[in-house]
Amino acid sequence: MKNNLLLLCLSFVMLSNCDVIDELTHFDIDLQTNYSVPATTLIDTPFNFNTPEVTTESESTFENNDTNSNLIESIKLKRIKLTIDSPTEGNFNFLREMHVYIKADNVEEVEIANIYDLQNTNSNNLELDVLGEELEAYIKKDSYQLRIKTITDETLNQTHDITIDTKFRVDAKILGV
């Protein structure tokens, strides 16, 4: 009985240590960009907007987390949040749906997040549904660009300036672990 209890305790300690070590190999990269949606009277029409290039500074980020690009196992989008910066009374009621695509030099564009059937919430913040795509090839580049495809269901009387906050989850081997 004592041997079984000892074996059970030892197994528990070893498994929990593996989880702790595994968590040490994960870290987040927070990046931000912005774009503007011009005033329009068209509704139910898709619009595409490109963000400025986002500099990743991935090599220094990897180094700060005791790893390098050769040891990266996976990078996936964890969260994407949009915030209307202006007009101050702006909200996302004008949107019916939105799709976000990522592209980089010599890497095919892929959809990374979307949201459908938006309800009018009078909110100036919007969190999109993440699609779980593998994004290692994009984040390892010096920069990437986002393309935003929107379909509106209301007219816009003025330009809306929007900030996009992204959080990428990195799984890496740290110091060879």
N, CA and C atoms as a LAMMPS dump frame, in Angstrom:
ITEM: TIMESTEP
0
ITEM: NUMBER OF ATOMS
531
ITEM: BOX BOUNDS ff ff ff
-5.0000000000000000e+02 5.0000000000000000e+02
-5.0000000000000000e+02 5.0000000000000000e+02
-5.0000000000000000e+02 5.0000000000000000e+02
ITEM: ATOMS id mol type element x y z
1 1 1 N 0.827 -1.19 0
2 1 2 C 0 0 0
3 1 3 C 0.874 1.257 0
4 2 1 N 1.921 1.24 0.869
5 2 2 C 2.819 2.389 0.932
6 2 3 C 3.545 2.577 -0.396
7 3 1 N 3.917 1.48 -1.03
8 3 2 C 4.607 1.568 -2.321
9 3 3 C 3.702 2.172 -3.385
10 4 1 N 2.427 1.785 -3.373
11 4 2 C 1.473 2.344 -4.337
12 4 3 C 1.274 3.836 -4.113
13 5 1 N 1.166 4.233 -2.85
14 5 2 C 0.99 5.644 -2.526
15 5 3 C 2.231 6.438 -2.919
16 6 1 N 3.391 5.897 -2.636
17 6 2 C 4.643 6.55 -3.005
18 6 3 C 4.764 6.676 -4.521
19 7 1 N 4.407 5.616 -5.226
20 7 2 C 4.446 5.634 -6.687
21 7 3 C 3.469 6.66 -7.25
22 8 1 N 2.285 6.747 -6.658
23 8 2 C 1.281 7.72 -7.091
24 8 3 C 1.778 9.144 -6.863
25 9 1 N 2.341 9.41 -5.696
26 9 2 C 2.869 10.746 -5.392
27 9 3 C 4.02 11.11 -6.326
28 10 1 N 4.9 10.172 -6.546
29 10 2 C 6.038 10.404 -7.434
30 10 3 C 5.573 10.686 -8.861
31 11 1 N 4.585 9.955 -9.327
32 11 2 C 4.026 10.177 -10.67
33 11 3 C 3.406 11.557 -10.774
34 12 1 N 2.679 11.959 -9.734
35 12 2 C 2.042 13.275 -9.731
36 12 3 C 3.088 14.388 -9.797
37 13 1 N 4.138 14.272 -9.009
38 13 2 C 5.204 15.279 -8.995
39 13 3 C 5.871 15.37 -10.358
40 14 1 N 6.141 14.246 -10.97
41 14 2 C 6.8 14.247 -12.278
42 14 3 C 5.901 14.851 -13.35
43 15 1 N 4.614 14.523 -13.335
44 15 2 C 3.694 15.086 -14.325
45 15 3 C 3.534 16.579 -14.143
46 16 1 N 3.425 17.044 -12.907
47 16 2 C 3.269 18.479 -12.684
48 16 3 C 4.537 19.224 -13.072
49 17 1 N 5.709 18.631 -12.876
50 17 2 C 6.957 19.262 -13.303
51 17 3 C 7.029 19.357 -14.821
52 18 1 N 6.512 18.363 -15.536
53 18 2 C 6.486 18.419 -17.001
54 18 3 C 5.62 19.573 -17.473
55 19 1 N 4.485 19.799 -16.797
56 19 2 C 3.613 20.915 -17.149
57 19 3 C 4.311 22.246 -16.904
58 20 1 N 5.038 22.346 -15.797
59 20 2 C 5.769 23.572 -15.486
60 20 3 C 6.838 23.82 -16.539
61 21 1 N 7.583 22.8 -16.885
62 21 2 C 8.627 22.935 -17.91
63 21 3 C 8.004 23.287 -19.252
64 22 1 N 6.89 22.628 -19.589
65 22 2 C 6.207 22.914 -20.849
66 22 3 C 5.747 24.367 -20.896
67 23 1 N 5.246 24.894 -19.777
68 23 2 C 4.784 26.282 -19.739
69 23 3 C 5.951 27.253 -19.926
70 24 1 N 7.146 26.866 -19.521
71 24 2 C 8.32 27.717 -19.714
72 24 3 C 8.67 27.883 -21.186
73 25 1 N 8.19 26.986 -22.016
74 25 2 C 8.499 27.059 -23.441
75 25 3 C 7.455 27.853 -24.218
76 26 1 N 6.503 28.456 -23.528
77 26 2 C 5.466 29.266 -24.17
78 26 3 C 5.633 30.729 -23.771
79 27 1 N 5.414 31.622 -24.712
80 27 2 C 5.374 33.049 -24.416
81 27 3 C 4.508 33.735 -25.463
82 28 1 N 4.107 34.962 -25.162
83 28 2 C 3.23 35.727 -26.048
84 28 3 C 3.996 36.864 -26.707
85 29 1 N 3.575 37.186 -27.922
86 29 2 C 4.08 38.358 -28.636
87 29 3 C 2.879 39.263 -28.887
88 30 1 N 2.945 40.491 -28.385
89 30 2 C 1.885 41.473 -28.59
90 30 3 C 2.319 42.445 -29.677
91 31 1 N 1.495 42.575 -30.709
92 31 2 C 1.781 43.504 -31.806
93 31 3 C 0.542 44.345 -32.078
94 32 1 N 0.772 45.546 -32.606
95 32 2 C -0.33 46.476 -32.835
96 32 3 C -0.168 47.156 -34.187
97 33 1 N -1.287 47.423 -34.834
98 33 2 C -1.313 48.188 -36.074
99 33 3 C -2.633 48.94 -36.127
100 34 1 N -2.829 49.711 -37.192
101 34 2 C -4.081 50.455 -37.309
102 34 3 C -4.452 50.625 -38.769
103 35 1 N -5.687 51.008 -38.978
104 35 2 C -6.178 51.314 -40.315
105 35 3 C -7.378 52.237 -40.185
106 36 1 N -7.807 52.797 -41.308
107 36 2 C -8.947 53.712 -41.316
108 36 3 C -10.015 53.207 -42.264
109 37 1 N -11.261 53.354 -41.832
110 37 2 C -12.412 53.037 -42.672
111 37 3 C -13.013 54.377 -43.088
112 38 1 N -12.967 54.719 -44.378
113 38 2 C -13.483 56.016 -44.807
114 38 3 C -15.009 56.065 -44.763
115 39 1 N -15.532 57.271 -44.713
116 39 2 C -16.983 57.46 -44.761
117 39 3 C -17.511 56.877 -46.07
118 40 1 N -18.693 56.266 -45.999
119 40 2 C -19.283 55.653 -47.19
120 40 3 C -20.797 55.589 -47.056
121 41 1 N -21.451 55.608 -48.206
122 41 2 C -22.906 55.45 -48.214
123 41 3 C -23.306 54.068 -48.707
124 42 1 N -22.334 53.257 -49.111
125 42 2 C -22.629 51.913 -49.601
126 42 3 C -22.817 50.946 -48.436
127 43 1 N -23.793 50.053 -48.584
128 43 2 C -23.97 48.986 -47.605
129 43 3 C -24.057 47.655 -48.344
130 44 1 N -23.856 46.564 -47.623
131 44 2 C -23.884 45.21 -48.188
132 44 3 C -22.862 45.015 -49.305
133 45 1 N -21.784 45.771 -49.266
134 45 2 C -20.721 45.672 -50.262
135 45 3 C -19.408 45.389 -49.543
136 46 1 N -18.658 44.389 -49.977
137 46 2 C -17.368 44.108 -49.325
138 46 3 C -16.356 45.23 -49.585
139 47 1 N -15.627 45.606 -48.544
140 47 2 C -14.545 46.579 -48.633
141 47 3 C -13.284 45.92 -48.108
142 48 1 N -12.161 46.193 -48.764
143 48 2 C -10.869 45.67 -48.328
144 48 3 C -9.971 46.826 -47.92
145 49 1 N -9.298 46.66 -46.785
146 49 2 C -8.365 47.655 -46.278
147 49 3 C -7.081 46.942 -45.887
148 50 1 N -5.951 47.531 -46.26
149 50 2 C -4.656 46.984 -45.864
150 50 3 C -4.078 47.83 -44.747
151 51 1 N -3.512 47.173 -43.765
152 51 2 C -2.839 47.9 -42.698
153 51 3 C -1.428 48.241 -43.164
154 52 1 N -0.792 49.186 -42.495
155 52 2 C 0.637 49.377 -42.761
156 52 3 C 1.383 48.103 -42.359
157 53 1 N 2.597 47.936 -42.871
158 53 2 C 3.383 46.766 -42.482
159 53 3 C 3.655 46.8 -40.981
160 54 1 N 3.55 45.645 -40.356
161 54 2 C 3.811 45.499 -38.927
162 54 3 C 5.201 44.893 -38.777
163 55 1 N 6.094 45.606 -38.109
164 55 2 C 7.439 45.101 -37.859
165 55 3 C 7.38 44.127 -36.69
166 56 1 N 7.887 42.925 -36.897
167 56 2 C 7.763 41.893 -35.865
168 56 3 C 8.871 41.929 -34.816
169 57 1 N 10.079 42.331 -35.212
170 57 2 C 11.234 42.274 -34.313
171 57 3 C 11.306 40.901 -33.643
172 58 1 N 10.998 39.87 -34.426
173 58 2 C 10.891 38.519 -33.871
174 58 3 C 12.208 38.001 -33.314
175 59 1 N 13.311 38.258 -33.986
176 59 2 C 14.595 37.733 -33.5
177 59 3 C 14.914 38.247 -32.099
178 60 1 N 14.71 39.551 -31.861
179 60 2 C 14.998 40.08 -30.521
180 60 3 C 13.98 39.569 -29.504
181 61 1 N 12.728 39.388 -29.924
182 61 2 C 11.716 38.83 -29.021
183 61 3 C 12.064 37.398 -28.645
184 62 1 N 12.481 36.612 -29.622
185 62 2 C 12.884 35.233 -29.333
186 62 3 C 14.074 35.217 -28.375
187 63 1 N 15.056 36.081 -28.661
188 63 2 C 16.251 36.141 -27.822
189 63 3 C 15.902 36.531 -26.388
190 64 1 N 14.979 37.487 -26.225
191 64 2 C 14.548 37.907 -24.886
192 64 3 C 13.86 36.777 -24.126
193 65 1 N 13.378 35.784 -24.852
194 65 2 C 12.712 34.634 -24.239
195 65 3 C 13.586 33.377 -24.295
196 66 1 N 14.898 33.59 -24.384
197 66 2 C 15.897 32.511 -24.339
198 66 3 C 15.7 31.451 -25.414
199 67 1 N 15.381 31.895 -26.62
200 67 2 C 15.249 30.965 -27.736
201 67 3 C 15.687 31.671 -29.012
202 68 1 N 15.557 31.004 -30.146
203 68 2 C 15.823 31.632 -31.439
204 68 3 C 14.874 31.044 -32.469
205 69 1 N 14.899 31.578 -33.668
206 69 2 C 13.921 31.174 -34.686
207 69 3 C 14.026 29.697 -35.057
208 70 1 N 15.205 29.106 -34.918
209 70 2 C 15.362 27.682 -35.238
210 70 3 C 14.682 26.767 -34.228
211 71 1 N 14.389 27.288 -33.039
212 71 2 C 13.791 26.474 -31.984
213 71 3 C 12.281 26.682 -31.844
214 72 1 N 11.694 27.492 -32.718
215 72 2 C 10.25 27.74 -32.65
216 72 3 C 9.509 26.522 -33.183
217 73 1 N 8.558 26.046 -32.412
218 73 2 C 7.753 24.895 -32.825
219 73 3 C 6.413 25.319 -33.414
220 74 1 N 5.835 26.423 -32.886
221 74 2 C 4.518 26.849 -33.347
222 74 3 C 4.26 28.288 -32.922
223 75 1 N 3.56 29.032 -33.783
224 75 2 C 3.075 30.369 -33.434
225 75 3 C 1.644 30.46 -33.941
226 76 1 N 0.728 30.763 -33.025
227 76 2 C -0.68 30.887 -33.398
228 76 3 C -1.261 32.153 -32.793
229 77 1 N -2.237 32.705 -33.487
230 77 2 C -2.938 33.874 -32.975
231 77 3 C -3.775 33.45 -31.781
232 78 1 N -3.602 34.151 -30.685
233 78 2 C -4.343 33.843 -29.459
234 78 3 C -5.546 34.773 -29.31
235 79 1 N -5.357 36.055 -29.703
236 79 2 C -6.425 37.042 -29.532
237 79 3 C -6.232 38.163 -30.544
238 80 1 N -7.336 38.688 -31.045
239 80 2 C -7.299 39.878 -31.893
240 80 3 C -8.463 40.775 -31.486
241 81 1 N -8.121 42.002 -31.139
242 81 2 C -9.111 42.952 -30.628
243 81 3 C -8.989 44.258 -31.402
244 82 1 N -10.124 44.796 -31.815
245 82 2 C -10.162 46.06 -32.532
246 82 3 C -10.78 47.123 -31.641
247 83 1 N -10.226 48.333 -31.708
248 83 2 C -10.731 49.455 -30.925
249 83 3 C -10.84 50.671 -31.828
250 84 1 N -11.991 51.325 -31.803
251 84 2 C -12.167 52.569 -32.563
252 84 3 C -11.546 53.701 -31.76
253 85 1 N -10.555 54.376 -32.364
254 85 2 C -9.888 55.503 -31.719
255 85 3 C -10.599 56.816 -32.004
256 86 1 N -11.113 56.959 -33.213
257 86 2 C -11.882 58.151 -33.56
258 86 3 C -12.878 57.779 -34.654
259 87 1 N -14.024 58.373 -34.663
260 87 2 C -14.489 59.419 -33.748
261 87 3 C -14.707 58.859 -32.341
262 88 1 N -14.659 59.732 -31.358
263 88 2 C -14.773 59.282 -29.968
264 88 3 C -16.106 58.598 -29.692
265 89 1 N -17.146 58.976 -30.396
266 89 2 C -18.46 58.344 -30.198
267 89 3 C -18.672 57.175 -31.161
268 90 1 N -17.633 56.795 -31.9
269 90 2 C -17.739 55.719 -32.885
270 90 3 C -17.98 54.359 -32.249
271 91 1 N -18.669 53.497 -32.995
272 91 2 C -18.899 52.118 -32.548
273 91 3 C -18.896 51.21 -33.772
274 92 1 N -18.968 49.925 -33.528
275 92 2 C -18.909 48.942 -34.611
276 92 3 C -20.289 48.549 -35.134
277 93 1 N -21.302 49.34 -34.865
278 93 2 C -22.655 49.023 -35.339
279 93 3 C -22.745 48.979 -36.86
280 94 1 N -21.828 49.63 -37.559
281 94 2 C -21.869 49.674 -39.022
282 94 3 C -21.45 48.351 -39.664
283 95 1 N -20.868 47.444 -38.902
284 95 2 C -20.363 46.184 -39.455
285 95 3 C -21.392 45.061 -39.389
286 96 1 N -21.44 44.284 -40.455
287 96 2 C -22.223 43.05 -40.434
288 96 3 C -21.28 41.854 -40.271
289 97 1 N -20.139 41.904 -40.975
290 97 2 C -19.136 40.847 -40.806
291 97 3 C -17.76 41.392 -41.132
292 98 1 N -16.74 40.674 -40.635
293 98 2 C -15.353 41.091 -40.847
294 98 3 C -14.469 39.848 -40.942
295 99 1 N -13.481 39.937 -41.831
296 99 2 C -12.48 38.88 -42.001
297 99 3 C -11.107 39.538 -41.954
298 100 1 N -10.156 38.899 -41.289
299 100 2 C -8.79 39.413 -41.216
300 100 3 C -7.854 38.368 -41.818
301 101 1 N -7.009 38.828 -42.744
302 101 2 C -6.044 37.976 -43.435
303 101 3 C -4.647 38.483 -43.114
304 102 1 N -3.674 37.574 -43.095
305 102 2 C -2.279 37.947 -42.884
306 102 3 C -1.493 37.563 -44.128
307 103 1 N -0.517 38.424 -44.472
308 103 2 C 0.351 38.131 -45.611
309 103 3 C 1.75 38.659 -45.305
310 104 1 N 2.733 38.019 -45.931
311 104 2 C 4.133 38.418 -45.79
312 104 3 C 4.853 38.032 -47.074
313 105 1 N 6.05 38.566 -47.243
314 105 2 C 6.836 38.254 -48.439
315 105 3 C 7.032 36.752 -48.585
316 106 1 N 6.717 36.26 -49.783
317 106 2 C 6.911 34.855 -50.148
318 106 3 C 6.126 33.864 -49.289
319 107 1 N 5.053 34.341 -48.643
320 107 2 C 4.175 33.468 -47.865
321 107 3 C 2.743 33.754 -48.312
322 108 1 N 2 32.714 -48.595
323 108 2 C 0.637 32.852 -49.091
324 108 3 C -0.274 33.484 -48.035
325 109 1 N -1.162 34.357 -48.485
326 109 2 C -2.124 34.997 -47.591
327 109 3 C -3.084 33.952 -47.017
328 110 1 N -3.431 34.115 -45.724
329 110 2 C -4.344 33.178 -45.073
330 110 3 C -5.265 33.954 -44.12
331 111 1 N -6.51 33.506 -44.02
332 111 2 C -7.454 34.122 -43.081
333 111 3 C -7.115 33.66 -41.668
334 112 1 N -7.051 34.63 -40.726
335 112 2 C -6.677 34.29 -39.351
336 112 3 C -7.784 34.549 -38.338
337 113 1 N -8.771 35.379 -38.695
338 113 2 C -9.849 35.688 -37.751
339 113 3 C -11.041 36.227 -38.52
340 114 1 N -12.216 36.089 -37.906
341 114 2 C -13.419 36.641 -38.516
342 114 3 C -14.508 36.78 -37.474
343 115 1 N -15.582 37.409 -37.892
344 115 2 C -16.784 37.489 -37.07
345 115 3 C -17.953 37.707 -38.017
346 116 1 N -19.063 37.037 -37.731
347 116 2 C -20.25 37.091 -38.581
348 116 3 C -21.446 37.598 -37.785
349 117 1 N -22.431 38.096 -38.512
350 117 2 C -23.72 38.483 -37.925
351 117 3 C -23.558 39.349 -36.684
352 118 1 N -22.785 40.422 -36.827
353 118 2 C -22.572 41.333 -35.701
354 118 3 C -23.871 42.022 -35.314
355 119 1 N -24.132 42.056 -34.037
356 119 2 C -25.295 42.759 -33.507
357 119 3 C -24.866 44.167 -33.1
358 120 1 N -25.795 45.087 -33.077
359 120 2 C -25.502 46.449 -32.644
360 120 3 C -25.356 46.48 -31.127
361 121 1 N -24.144 46.711 -30.67
362 121 2 C -23.87 46.737 -29.232
363 121 3 C -23.438 48.121 -28.76
364 122 1 N -23.288 49.055 -29.691
365 122 2 C -22.817 50.405 -29.385
366 122 3 C -21.427 50.394 -28.747
367 123 1 N -20.645 49.364 -29.003
368 123 2 C -19.319 49.225 -28.41
369 123 3 C -18.243 49.711 -29.379
370 124 1 N -17.195 50.313 -28.812
371 124 2 C -16.065 50.723 -29.646
372 124 3 C -14.945 49.677 -29.613
373 125 1 N -15.199 48.53 -28.972
374 125 2 C -14.262 47.398 -28.936
375 125 3 C -14.91 46.183 -29.57
376 126 1 N -14.096 45.39 -30.256
377 126 2 C -14.609 44.194 -30.917
378 126 3 C -13.528 43.12 -30.886
379 127 1 N -13.864 41.955 -30.34
380 127 2 C -12.936 40.827 -30.338
381 127 3 C -13.413 39.823 -31.378
382 128 1 N -12.511 39.425 -32.266
383 128 2 C -12.861 38.515 -33.352
384 128 3 C -12.623 37.063 -32.959
385 129 1 N -13.241 36.162 -33.721
386 129 2 C -13.038 34.728 -33.532
387 129 3 C -11.743 34.323 -34.234
388 130 1 N -10.842 33.696 -33.506
389 130 2 C -9.542 33.268 -34.023
390 130 3 C -9.695 31.903 -34.685
391 131 1 N -9.066 31.716 -35.852
392 131 2 C -9.232 30.486 -36.623
393 131 3 C -8.191 29.407 -36.329
394 132 1 N -7.163 29.713 -35.565
395 132 2 C -6.197 28.695 -35.148
396 132 3 C -5.164 28.306 -36.191
397 133 1 N -4.932 29.154 -37.165
398 133 2 C -3.941 28.867 -38.213
399 133 3 C -2.517 28.911 -37.657
400 134 1 N -1.642 28.114 -38.234
401 134 2 C -0.218 28.139 -37.893
402 134 3 C 0.403 29.358 -38.573
403 135 1 N 1.038 30.252 -37.795
404 135 2 C 1.528 31.529 -38.321
405 135 3 C 3.037 31.713 -38.153
406 136 1 N 3.734 30.643 -37.898
407 136 2 C 5.177 30.713 -37.682
408 136 3 C 5.895 31.407 -38.838
409 137 1 N 5.55 31.073 -40.071
410 137 2 C 6.231 31.639 -41.244
411 137 3 C 6.044 33.155 -41.337
412 138 1 N 4.912 33.674 -40.865
413 138 2 C 4.631 35.108 -40.949
414 138 3 C 5.366 35.881 -39.851
415 139 1 N 5.319 35.37 -38.634
416 139 2 C 5.901 36.089 -37.503
417 139 3 C 7.426 36.021 -37.521
418 140 1 N 7.994 35.012 -38.13
419 140 2 C 9.454 34.934 -38.259
420 140 3 C 9.991 35.946 -39.266
421 141 1 N 9.141 36.441 -40.139
422 141 2 C 9.557 37.462 -41.109
423 141 3 C 9.815 38.775 -40.376
424 142 1 N 10.51 39.701 -41.048
425 142 2 C 10.766 41.014 -40.462
426 142 3 C 9.484 41.817 -40.302
427 143 1 N 8.512 41.559 -41.198
428 143 2 C 7.243 42.281 -41.117
429 143 3 C 6.152 41.471 -41.806
430 144 1 N 4.927 41.831 -41.504
431 144 2 C 3.764 41.25 -42.168
432 144 3 C 2.731 42.352 -42.341
433 145 1 N 1.692 42.058 -43.068
434 145 2 C 0.623 43.025 -43.292
435 145 3 C -0.709 42.311 -43.114
436 146 1 N -1.69 43.033 -42.598
437 146 2 C -3.036 42.494 -42.462
438 146 3 C -3.93 43.099 -43.528
439 147 1 N -4.828 42.287 -44.049
440 147 2 C -5.871 42.778 -44.951
441 147 3 C -7.198 42.552 -44.242
442 148 1 N -7.983 43.615 -44.177
443 148 2 C -9.273 43.57 -43.503
444 148 3 C -10.361 43.613 -44.563
445 149 1 N -11.247 42.639 -44.539
446 149 2 C -12.395 42.616 -45.447
447 149 3 C -13.643 42.787 -44.589
448 150 1 N -14.411 43.821 -44.887
449 150 2 C -15.614 44.085 -44.102
450 150 3 C -16.829 44.156 -45.01
451 151 1 N -17.958 43.831 -44.432
452 151 2 C -19.251 44.064 -45.073
453 151 3 C -20.051 44.888 -44.083
454 152 1 N -20.528 46.037 -44.549
455 152 2 C -21.246 46.949 -43.668
456 152 3 C -22.749 46.77 -43.814
457 153 1 N -23.472 47.165 -42.776
458 153 2 C -24.927 47.166 -42.863
459 153 3 C -25.504 48.532 -42.51
460 154 1 N -24.615 49.526 -42.362
461 154 2 C -25.019 50.913 -42.129
462 154 3 C -24.051 51.827 -42.875
463 155 1 N -24.505 53.024 -43.175
464 155 2 C -23.613 54.006 -43.793
465 155 3 C -22.705 54.604 -42.72
466 156 1 N -21.558 55.108 -43.159
467 156 2 C -20.628 55.79 -42.26
468 156 3 C -20.547 57.247 -42.672
469 157 1 N -20.81 58.139 -41.73
470 157 2 C -20.782 59.565 -42.027
471 157 3 C -19.397 60.17 -41.892
472 158 1 N -18.497 59.477 -41.229
473 158 2 C -17.139 59.985 -41.063
474 158 3 C -16.151 58.824 -40.989
475 159 1 N -14.889 59.144 -41.233
476 159 2 C -13.833 58.14 -41.197
477 159 3 C -13.672 57.599 -39.782
478 160 1 N -13.493 56.277 -39.682
479 160 2 C -13.25 55.62 -38.396
480 160 3 C -11.803 55.122 -38.374
481 161 1 N -11.027 55.575 -37.396
482 161 2 C -9.654 55.116 -37.201
483 161 3 C -9.671 53.987 -36.177
484 162 1 N -9.104 52.846 -36.558
485 162 2 C -9.212 51.632 -35.752
486 162 3 C -7.823 51.078 -35.445
487 163 1 N -7.609 50.706 -34.186
488 163 2 C -6.38 50.045 -33.749
489 163 3 C -6.647 48.554 -33.627
490 164 1 N -5.706 47.753 -34.122
491 164 2 C -5.801 46.297 -34.03
492 164 3 C -4.71 45.809 -33.082
493 165 1 N -5.122 45.206 -31.973
494 165 2 C -4.191 44.601 -31.022
495 165 3 C -4.215 43.094 -31.22
496 166 1 N -3.042 42.512 -31.445
497 166 2 C -2.948 41.066 -31.633
498 166 3 C -2.031 40.467 -30.574
499 167 1 N -2.356 39.261 -30.174
500 167 2 C -1.516 38.505 -29.244
501 167 3 C -1.271 37.14 -29.873
502 168 1 N 0.008 36.851 -30.132
503 168 2 C 0.411 35.577 -30.712
504 168 3 C 1.021 34.706 -29.622
505 169 1 N 0.646 33.442 -29.598
506 169 2 C 1.185 32.479 -28.629
507 169 3 C 2.293 31.678 -29.308
508 170 1 N 3.483 31.722 -28.716
509 170 2 C 4.652 31.049 -29.271
510 170 3 C 4.974 29.827 -28.418
511 171 1 N 5.191 28.715 -29.086
512 171 2 C 5.66 27.493 -28.43
513 171 3 C 7.063 27.238 -28.969
514 172 1 N 8.035 27.29 -28.07
515 172 2 C 9.434 27.174 -28.496
516 172 3 C 10.194 26.242 -27.578
517 173 1 N 11.297 25.773 -28.092
518 173 2 C 12.246 25.057 -27.253
519 173 3 C 13.135 26.13 -26.643
520 174 1 N 13.165 26.192 -25.337
521 174 2 C 13.984 27.196 -24.667
522 174 3 C 15.22 26.509 -24.108
523 175 1 N 16.371 26.975 -24.548
524 175 2 C 17.649 26.371 -24.173
525 175 3 C 17.637 24.869 -24.433
526 176 1 N 16.956 24.499 -25.532
527 176 2 C 16.936 23.098 -25.925
528 176 3 C 15.957 22.23 -25.165
529 177 1 N 15.121 22.816 -24.266
530 177 2 C 14.162 22.029 -23.472
531 177 3 C 12.995 21.624 -24.331
